Amino acid sequence: MASPSPRFSALQRLYEPKLLTVLRHGYRLEDFRRDLVAGLTVAIVALPLAMALAIASGVAPEKGLHTAIVAGLLISLLGGSRVQIGGPTAAFIPVVFAVIQKFGYEGLILCTLLAGLMLIAAGLMRLGALMKYIPQPVVTGFTAGIAVSIFLSQIKDLLGLRIDALPAEFFARTHALAQHLDSAQLAPASLALGCIALVLALRRWRPNWPGFLIALLIATIASTALSLPADTIARRFGAVPAALPDFDIPRIPFERTLEMFPSAFTIAFLAGIESLLSAVVADGMTGGRHRSNGELVAQGVANVGSALFGGLPATGAIARTAVNVRAGGRTPVAGIAHAGFLLIFMLVLAPLMGYVPLAALAGLLVVVAWQMADVESFLHLMKGPIGDRTILLATFALTVAFDLTVAIEVGLVLASFLFMHRMSEVVEMQSNISLLDHDEGNGEELDQRAQLPPGVEAFQISGPLFFAVANRLDEALNQLPTPPKVFILRMRWVPLIDASGVTALTQFLRRCELQGTRVILSGLRPQPLAILRQMHIHPDGQQLRFASDFSEAIASVRADQRPRS
């Protein structure tokens, strides 16, 4: 049998679904059992979320279930990550709500279809790696902004306010909410706050229990048994249909395609970013490696499929993917099982879903919004350089007050200008350095490198550690067959570091700590050293040390290895 051509092998590495890779390497009955349990666990978590996300987006709850089933199945079948769980996510809520307000639901179907085609094109053009270069302040800023938008969208159902139609625009929405605050009702507010408190309590004392589903069941039983005056799914949307979604090829109004293009691009951008972030998180939890371009193609196909079944935009869901990993899922079969279990739940439990109070779903989404906000990361970036803080706050404010597309565009432009400004400062600074006086690239250094003690590895970074190269730290560890005891990171030729670089370095240090590797940073220059101190990265003398140069780092390792008298 002829061996595959090098070109075919390269394409296989880029686009082969992880499901095929798993099956080719062997799939056992025990693997299937674990994936089945994980799929059931994720489906239990996804059931209330899918309905809540659909309602928050301004559509019937079954649209969220259809999306989780169709898109979740396609993402697991075709994706480049072993454990990715796909479906509707909270990040899409403000975008979908605004698109429906402007173009109607048919417009949303077209935008989702166009976004899917954009994602497929991005994957085929091998743009998956470029998605990783979005600066951290931009990602954190628009994510926190989306969280605030989600919270504002839930106040109406959270408090039971009597508002006929909630505007999509921030200022009009806040004005409408403020005008109707006096119409708040005790029953919906009590249900929502009770759900929030119960979810938080279960996460603290019973983290393995499905908190969302338990809270929703208790709220539904209480609302029904006590006949509380609170809106339910059935009262607002009618009965949830216990049927498969209908396949339909939508009429494409080409005359409006250009008008809808910005919204479609925003959906594609969000889907691409969130899916790859989710895949990176999954890699960190499982030790695997995802195929970014193959993942983008799968996300594109999933969004096209969701649109053809009348669903919502979809992407990789970070929280549900983490639940899948913690529940024992290790292959895409878990994601396929999750979609299958959701379909069974919908067909069997549809008559009961109409009793779910909307206030309870709003409470669950408030918890989701708080998770998305990631206040810890936001405050951490606020300790960074003033330029990064400006980008963070500008992206956050524009996302909340205006439009996500504008926020991303402005954030990226500001990041580009900031980078150019920093690079100009670096060139000026380097012109005053006498390289001959401090040159380490001589024979003595090479001899030191050759005489590294056993279990010690050393890498050198040359150039600024900023958002576009931050991911190379992980690549250095991935090159090593086994984790070293000590990792010396030589940073003499790193003239500057930004907040994204510090975030990557923090993740690198955390990964080294988990695998039992001590880290020594040698030759830190004034700017990186000052930024590390400013963002509270300090040597502890054990897990992390600083050394003035490479020789001092080697001497420190040898001193630790000497037998104690």
LINGI-V32974 format. One record per pair of residues at least 6 apart in sequence whose ideal C-beta (glycine too) atoms are under 8 Angstrom apart, sorted by the first residue. I is the first residue (numbers start at 1). J is the second residue. Records with the same first field share a line. If there is no record, write none. Layout:
I: J, J
This chain:
4: 12
13: 291
14: 126, 291, 293, 294
15: 80, 123, 291, 293, 294, 297
16: 291, 294
17: 77, 78, 79, 80, 294, 298, 332
18: 79, 80, 81, 82, 290, 291, 294, 331, 332
19: 76, 77, 78, 79, 331, 332, 333, 336
22: 82, 331, 332, 333
27: 331, 333
31: 330, 331, 333
32: 333
34: 328, 329, 330, 334
35: 328, 329, 330, 331, 333, 334, 337
36: 333, 334, 337
37: 327, 328
38: 324, 327, 328, 329, 330, 334, 337, 338
39: 324, 329, 333, 334, 335, 336, 337, 338, 340, 341
40: 337, 338, 341
41: 210, 323, 324, 327
42: 85, 320, 323, 324, 327, 329, 334, 335, 338
43: 337, 338, 339, 341, 342, 345
44: 210, 213, 341
45: 210, 212, 213, 319, 320, 323
46: 68, 72, 85, 87, 317, 320, 338, 342
47: 65, 213, 342, 345
48: 212, 213, 216, 356, 361, 364
49: 64, 88, 212, 320, 364, 368
50: 61, 64, 65, 67, 68, 87, 88, 342
51: 61, 62, 64, 65, 233, 353, 356, 361
52: 61, 64, 361, 362, 364, 365, 368
53: 64, 88, 89, 90, 92, 93, 312, 365
54: 60, 61, 62, 63, 64, 65, 67, 88, 312
55: 61, 64, 157, 233, 237, 358, 361
56: 90, 93, 97, 150, 153, 154, 361, 362, 365
57: 63, 64, 88, 92, 93, 96, 97, 100, 312
58: 96, 97, 100, 101
59: 96, 100, 105, 312
60: 237, 238, 240
61: 233, 237, 240, 353
62: 240, 241, 245, 346, 350
63: 310, 311, 312
64: 87, 88, 312
65: 342, 346
66: 245, 306, 309, 310, 311
67: 87, 88, 306, 311, 312, 313, 314
68: 86, 87, 88, 314, 339, 342
69: 245, 339, 342, 343, 346
70: 245, 302, 305, 306, 309, 311, 339
71: 86, 87, 88, 302, 303, 305, 306, 311, 314
72: 85, 86, 87, 302, 314, 335, 338, 339, 342
73: 335, 336, 339, 340
74: 86, 298, 301, 302, 305
75: 84, 85, 86, 275, 298, 299, 302, 314, 316, 335
76: 84, 85, 86, 332, 333, 334, 335, 336, 338, 339
77: 298, 332, 336
78: 294, 297, 298, 301, 302
79: 86, 294, 295, 298, 299, 316, 332, 335
80: 279, 290, 291, 292, 293, 294, 295, 297, 298
81: 278, 279, 282, 283, 288, 290, 291, 295, 316, 332
82: 282, 286, 288, 290, 330, 331, 332
83: 282, 285, 286, 288, 321, 324, 325, 329, 330, 331, 332, 334, 335
84: 275, 278, 279, 282, 290, 295, 316, 321, 332, 335
85: 316, 317, 320, 321, 323, 324, 334, 335, 338
86: 275, 299, 302, 314, 315, 316, 317, 335
87: 314, 317, 320
88: 311, 312, 313, 314
89: 274, 314, 315, 317
90: 146, 147, 150, 365, 368, 369, 372
91: 143, 146, 270, 274, 315, 372
92: 267, 270, 312, 313, 315
93: 146, 149, 150, 153
94: 146, 149, 150, 153, 168, 404
95: 263, 266, 267, 270, 313, 404
96: 108, 312, 313
97: 153, 168
98: 168, 263, 403
99: 107, 108, 111, 260, 263
100: 107, 108
101: 167, 168
102: 168, 263
103: 110, 111, 256, 260, 263
106: 250, 251
107: 256, 260
108: 312
109: 250, 307, 310
110: 250, 252, 253, 256, 257, 260, 264, 307
111: 260, 263, 264, 267, 313
112: 264, 267, 303, 304, 306, 307, 311, 312, 313
113: 250, 252, 303, 304, 307, 308
114: 257, 260, 261, 264, 268
115: 264, 265, 267, 268, 271, 300, 303, 313
116: 268, 299, 300, 301, 302, 303, 304, 305, 306, 307
117: 300, 304
118: 264, 265, 268, 300
119: 268, 271, 272, 296, 297, 299, 300, 303
120: 296, 297, 300, 301, 304
121: 300
122: 128, 131, 268, 272, 296, 300
123: 293, 294, 295, 296, 297, 298, 299, 300
124: 293, 297
126: 293
127: 293, 296
128: 276, 291, 292, 293, 294, 295, 296
129: 292, 293
131: 272, 273, 276, 292, 296
132: 276, 280, 292, 471
133: 467, 468
134: 273, 412, 467
135: 388, 391, 411, 412, 415, 467, 498, 499, 500
136: 381, 388, 467, 470, 499, 500, 503
137: 381, 384, 388, 389, 391, 392, 395, 411, 415, 499, 500
138: 391, 392, 395, 408, 411, 412, 415
139: 273, 277
140: 374, 377, 378, 381, 392
141: 391, 392, 393, 394, 395, 396, 399, 407, 411
142: 395, 396, 399, 404, 407, 408, 411
143: 372, 373, 374
144: 372, 373, 374, 375, 378, 396, 399
145: 395, 396, 397, 398, 399, 400, 404, 407
146: 372, 399, 404
147: 369, 370, 372, 373
148: 369, 373, 396, 399, 400
149: 170, 399, 400
150: 365, 368, 369, 372
151: 366, 369
152: 170, 173, 174, 177
153: 166, 173
154: 362, 365, 366, 369
155: 161, 177
156: 163, 166, 177, 362
157: 188, 192, 231, 358, 359, 361, 362
158: 188, 189, 192, 359, 362, 363, 366
159: 181, 184, 185, 188, 189, 192
160: 183, 184, 185, 187, 188, 189, 230, 231, 359
161: 177, 180, 181, 183, 184
162: 180, 183
163: 176, 177, 180, 183
166: 173, 176, 177
167: 173, 176
170: 400, 401, 402
171: 401
185: 229, 230
187: 223, 228, 229, 230, 359
188: 230, 231, 357, 358, 359
189: 359
191: 219, 222, 223, 228, 230, 357, 359, 360, 363
192: 359, 360, 362, 363, 366
193: 363
194: 215, 218, 219, 222, 363
195: 215, 216, 219, 359, 360, 363, 364
196: 363, 366, 367
198: 211, 214, 215, 218
199: 211, 212, 215, 363, 364, 367
200: 367
202: 209, 211, 214, 215
203: 211
212: 364, 367
215: 360, 363, 364
216: 356, 360, 361, 364
219: 356, 357, 359, 360, 363
220: 355, 356, 357, 360
222: 228
223: 230, 232, 355, 357, 360
224: 355
228: 357
230: 357, 358, 359
231: 357, 358, 359
232: 354, 355, 356, 357, 358
233: 240, 353, 354, 355, 356, 358
234: 240, 354, 355
236: 358
238: 354
239: 350, 351, 354
240: 346, 350, 351, 353, 354
241: 350
242: 346, 347, 348, 350, 351
243: 347
244: 343
245: 309, 310, 311
246: 309, 310
247: 308, 309
248: 308, 309, 310
249: 308
250: 307, 308
262: 405
263: 405
265: 405
266: 404, 405, 408
267: 303, 313
268: 300, 303
269: 408
270: 313, 315, 404
271: 299, 303, 313, 314, 315
272: 296, 299, 315
274: 315, 316, 317, 318
275: 295, 296, 299, 315, 316
276: 290, 292, 295, 296, 316
277: 316, 318
278: 315, 316, 317, 318, 321
279: 290, 292, 295, 316
280: 290
281: 318, 321, 322
282: 288, 290, 321, 322, 325
283: 289, 290
284: 507, 511
285: 322, 325, 326
286: 325, 330
289: 478
295: 316
299: 314, 315, 316
302: 314
303: 313, 314
305: 311
306: 312, 313, 314
319: 368, 371
320: 338
324: 334, 335, 338
327: 334
329: 335
377: 503
378: 392, 396
380: 503, 535
381: 388, 389, 392, 499, 503
382: 389, 392
383: 534, 535, 536
384: 498, 499, 502, 531, 534, 535
385: 498, 499, 531, 534
387: 418, 421, 422, 498
388: 418, 498, 499, 500
390: 414, 418
391: 411, 414, 415, 418
394: 407, 410, 411, 414
395: 407, 408, 410, 411
396: 407
398: 406, 407, 410, 411
399: 407
415: 467
419: 466, 467, 468
422: 464, 466, 496, 498
423: 464
425: 496
426: 464, 495, 496
429: 495
430: 495
438: 492
440: 492, 523, 549, 550
445: 550
448: 550, 551, 554
449: 458
452: 458, 554
453: 486, 554, 557, 558, 561
455: 484, 485, 486
456: 484, 485, 486, 487, 488, 557
457: 480, 484, 486, 487, 488
458: 487, 488, 489, 490, 550, 553
459: 476, 487, 488, 489, 490
460: 490, 491, 492, 493
461: 472, 489, 490, 491, 493, 494
462: 493, 494
463: 469, 493, 494, 495
464: 494, 495, 496, 497, 498, 501
465: 491, 494, 496, 497, 498, 501, 504, 505, 528
466: 496, 497, 498, 500, 501
467: 498, 500, 501
469: 501
470: 500, 501, 503, 504, 505
471: 504
473: 504, 505, 507, 508
474: 504, 507, 508, 511
477: 483, 487, 508, 511, 512
483: 512, 515, 516, 517
484: 517
485: 516, 517, 518
486: 517, 518, 519, 520, 557
487: 512, 517, 518, 519, 520
488: 519, 520, 522, 547, 550, 553, 554, 557
489: 519, 520, 521, 522
490: 522, 523, 550, 553
491: 521, 522, 523, 524, 525, 528
492: 522, 523, 525, 549, 550
493: 523
494: 524, 525, 528
495: 525, 527, 528
496: 527, 528, 531
497: 505, 527, 528, 531, 532
498: 531
499: 535
502: 531, 532, 535, 537
505: 532, 537
506: 537
508: 519
509: 519, 537, 543, 544
512: 518, 519, 543
513: 543
518: 542, 543, 544, 545
519: 543, 544, 545
520: 544, 545, 546, 547, 553, 556, 557
521: 539, 544, 545, 546, 547
522: 546, 547, 548, 549, 550, 552, 553
523: 547, 548, 549, 550
524: 532, 546
529: 546
532: 538
537: 544
538: 544
539: 545, 546
545: 553, 556
547: 553, 556
